[in-house]
Amino acid sequence: MHIKEFWDHLSADTQKWLMDNPGSIIVPRTVTAIINGQTGEDSAVDIHGGTVLTAEDQDFIHAKARRRETQTEGGPKFFDAVGPQD
């Protein structure tokens, strides 16, 4: 599978599933079928219909998940400050 190449072709729900499950080494058959339908690819599947992610795919998904975490934490935080009292 080439998740990095097809990322923009995946629906928001599929991207969310991948980012919610960044430790997955094998993508279940239902998600594999959805990804194949969204990308037009026929990824190789195991005997159960799932797809084994490459190390590159796993790294890409981990990076996306980490980036999402920092963005959903509200991004940069600004604090009001008061000057020293006279």
C-alpha positions in Angstrom: 0.0 0.0 0.0 1.2 3.5 -0.6 -0.6 5.6 1.9 1.5 8.7 1.4 0.8 8.8 -2.3 -2.9 8.3 -1.9 -3.5 10.3 1.3 -5.4 13.1 -0.5 -7.7 10.5 -2.2 -8.8 9.1 1.1 -12.0 10.3 2.7 -11.7 12.2 6.0 -13.2 9.2 7.8 -10.6 6.8 6.4 -7.8 9.3 7.3 -9.2 9.6 10.8 -9.4 5.8 11.2 -5.7 5.5 10.2 -4.7 8.3 12.5 -6.8 6.8 15.4 -5.0 3.5 14.9 -1.4 4.4 14.2 -0.1 1.2 15.7 -1.8 -1.0 13.2 0.5 -3.1 11.1 -2.3 -4.8 9.2 -5.2 -2.8 7.9 -8.4 -4.9 8.4 -10.2 -6.1 5.2 -13.1 -3.7 5.6 -10.8 -0.7 5.7 -8.6 -2.2 2.9 -11.7 -2.5 0.7 -12.7 1.2 1.5 -9.1 2.4 0.7 -9.0 0.4 -2.5 -12.4 1.8 -3.5 -11.3 5.4 -2.8 -7.9 5.1 -4.5 -8.7 2.7 -7.4 -5.8 0.5 -6.3 -5.9 -3.2 -5.7 -3.5 -3.5 -2.8 -2.2 -7.0 -2.1 -4.1 -8.6 0.7 -3.4 -11.4 3.1 -5.5 -14.5 3.4 -7.9 -12.6 5.6 -8.3 -9.7 3.2 -6.2 -7.3 5.1 -3.2 -5.3 4.0 0.2 -5.2 5.7 1.5 -1.7 5.9 5.0 -1.0 4.9 7.4 0.7 7.4 7.2 3.8 5.3 3.3 3.8 5.5 3.5 3.3 9.3 5.9 6.2 9.7 3.7 8.4 7.5 0.6 7.6 9.6 2.5 8.1 12.9 3.7 11.6 11.6 0.1 12.5 10.6 -1.3 11.4 13.9 1.4 13.4 15.9 0.7 16.5 13.8 -3.0 16.1 14.4 -2.5 15.9 18.1 -0.5 19.1 18.2 -3.1 20.9 16.1 -6.1 19.7 18.1 -4.4 20.8 21.4 -5.2 24.3 20.3 -2.0 25.1 18.6 0.1 27.9 20.0 -1.1 29.3 23.3 -0.8 32.9 24.2 -1.0 34.0 27.8 -1.9 37.4 29.0 0.8 39.0 31.0 0.8 41.9 33.5 3.7 44.1 34.1 5.5 44.3 37.4 3.7 46.2 40.1 5.1 49.6 41.0 
